[in-house]
Amino acid sequence: MQRRSWAILALLVVTVGTLAGCALFNQPPTANFTWTPSDPLARTDVQFTDLSTDTGGIVSWSW
């Protein structure tokens, strides 16, 4: 009898937690950047500006 009660209790906790908004899923970031000059020639220095966004905050960048 105790095993049966425990299984039902565990199922209720998982269902209520999900319905209450506790199941969070990370969305991928939106990559976006600009560069200057917009039409560079060979051997020209180019400056990149990051305009990327992420609802959870950007943790790091890798160029």
Residue frames relative to the residue before (quaternion, step in Angstrom):
aa qw qx qy qz dx dy dz
M 1.0000 0.0000 0.0000 0.0000 0.00 0.00 0.00
Q 0.6572 0.5115 -0.3321 0.4429 3.61 0.93 -0.73
R 0.6263 0.5339 -0.3497 0.4476 3.61 0.95 -0.71
R 0.6487 0.5201 -0.3155 0.4573 3.56 0.93 -0.81
S 0.6606 0.4937 -0.3073 0.4747 3.61 0.91 -0.85
W 0.6479 0.5249 -0.3206 0.4493 3.60 0.95 -0.81
A 0.6539 0.5103 -0.3138 0.4622 3.61 0.94 -0.84
I 0.6570 0.4963 -0.3098 0.4756 3.61 0.95 -0.79
L 0.6457 0.5192 -0.3192 0.4600 3.60 0.95 -0.82
A 0.6585 0.5061 -0.3103 0.4626 3.61 0.91 -0.86
L 0.6470 0.5158 -0.3164 0.4639 3.59 0.98 -0.78
L 0.6563 0.5098 -0.3084 0.4630 3.59 0.96 -0.79
V 0.6427 0.5216 -0.3266 0.4564 3.59 0.96 -0.79
V 0.6649 0.4930 -0.3054 0.4707 3.62 0.89 -0.86
T 0.6702 0.4992 -0.3024 0.4585 3.60 0.90 -0.88
V 0.6742 0.4818 -0.2971 0.4743 3.60 0.86 -0.91
G 0.6416 0.5313 -0.3269 0.4462 3.60 0.95 -0.81
T 0.6734 0.4809 -0.2969 0.4766 3.59 0.96 -0.80
L 0.6772 0.4906 -0.2968 0.4611 3.59 0.90 -0.84
A 0.6688 0.5029 -0.2996 0.4583 3.59 1.11 -0.62
G 0.5956 -0.5998 0.3573 0.3973 3.61 1.23 0.07
C 0.4324 0.7184 -0.4523 0.3039 3.59 1.16 0.39
A 0.6125 0.5234 -0.3628 0.4682 3.59 1.21 -0.21
L 0.0309 -0.8245 0.5641 -0.0338 3.58 -0.22 1.29
F 0.1134 -0.7801 0.6134 0.0482 3.54 -0.98 0.86
N 0.3916 -0.7289 0.5154 0.2230 3.56 -0.79 1.03
Q 0.2926 -0.7375 0.5851 0.1680 3.56 -0.94 0.93
P 0.5194 -0.6386 0.4505 0.3457 3.61 -1.01 0.65
P 0.5468 -0.6119 0.4461 0.3572 3.60 -1.11 0.54
T 0.3851 -0.6699 0.5763 0.2662 3.54 -1.31 0.34
A 0.2429 -0.7904 0.5498 0.1185 3.55 -0.40 1.25
N 0.1735 0.7633 -0.6032 0.1529 3.55 -0.93 0.95
F 0.1548 0.7797 -0.5973 0.1067 3.58 -0.97 0.80
T 0.2514 -0.7244 0.6151 0.1835 3.53 -1.32 0.31
W 0.1589 -0.7748 0.6006 0.1167 3.56 -1.26 0.25
T 0.1424 -0.7695 0.6204 0.0521 3.50 -1.22 0.67
P 0.5126 -0.2391 -0.8136 0.1347 1.65 -1.65 1.84
S 0.5993 -0.6176 0.3806 0.3385 3.57 -1.12 0.64
D 0.7771 0.2018 -0.1174 0.5845 3.61 1.18 -0.49
P 0.0005 0.8615 -0.5077 -0.0052 3.62 0.60 1.08
L 0.3847 -0.6741 0.5797 0.2481 3.51 -1.25 0.55
A 0.6827 -0.4573 0.3546 0.4462 3.59 -1.26 0.21
R 0.8383 0.1684 -0.1746 0.4882 3.57 -1.12 0.83
T 0.4836 0.6260 -0.4563 0.4076 3.59 1.16 0.58
D 0.4526 -0.6598 0.5210 0.2974 3.59 -0.97 0.83
V 0.1299 -0.7825 0.6073 0.0455 3.55 -1.02 0.88
Q 0.2074 -0.7656 0.5982 0.1142 3.57 -0.96 0.89
F 0.1938 -0.7755 0.5942 0.0890 3.56 -0.87 1.05
T 0.1305 -0.7650 0.6265 0.0724 3.57 -1.08 0.79
D 0.3332 -0.7618 0.5276 0.1739 3.56 -0.70 1.12
L 0.0423 -0.7836 0.6199 -0.0063 3.56 -0.90 1.02
S 0.3383 0.7764 -0.4731 0.2426 3.59 1.28 0.30
T 0.1437 -0.7827 0.6015 0.0704 3.55 -1.20 0.62
D 0.0002 -0.7642 0.6449 -0.0016 3.53 -1.28 0.52
T 0.4811 -0.6945 0.4523 0.2856 3.59 -0.77 1.01
G 0.7128 0.4279 -0.2532 0.4946 3.59 1.13 -0.59
G 0.5810 -0.5675 0.3796 0.4431 3.57 1.27 -0.05
I 0.3986 -0.7046 0.5346 0.2426 3.56 -1.00 0.81
V 0.3234 -0.7795 0.5157 0.1479 3.55 -0.76 1.11
S 0.7990 -0.1140 0.1021 0.5815 3.58 0.93 -0.84
W 0.2900 -0.7224 0.6021 0.1775 3.53 -1.35 0.33
S 0.0339 -0.7724 0.6335 0.0311 3.55 -1.18 0.61
W 0.1003 -0.8120 0.5745 0.0235 3.56 -0.57 1.18
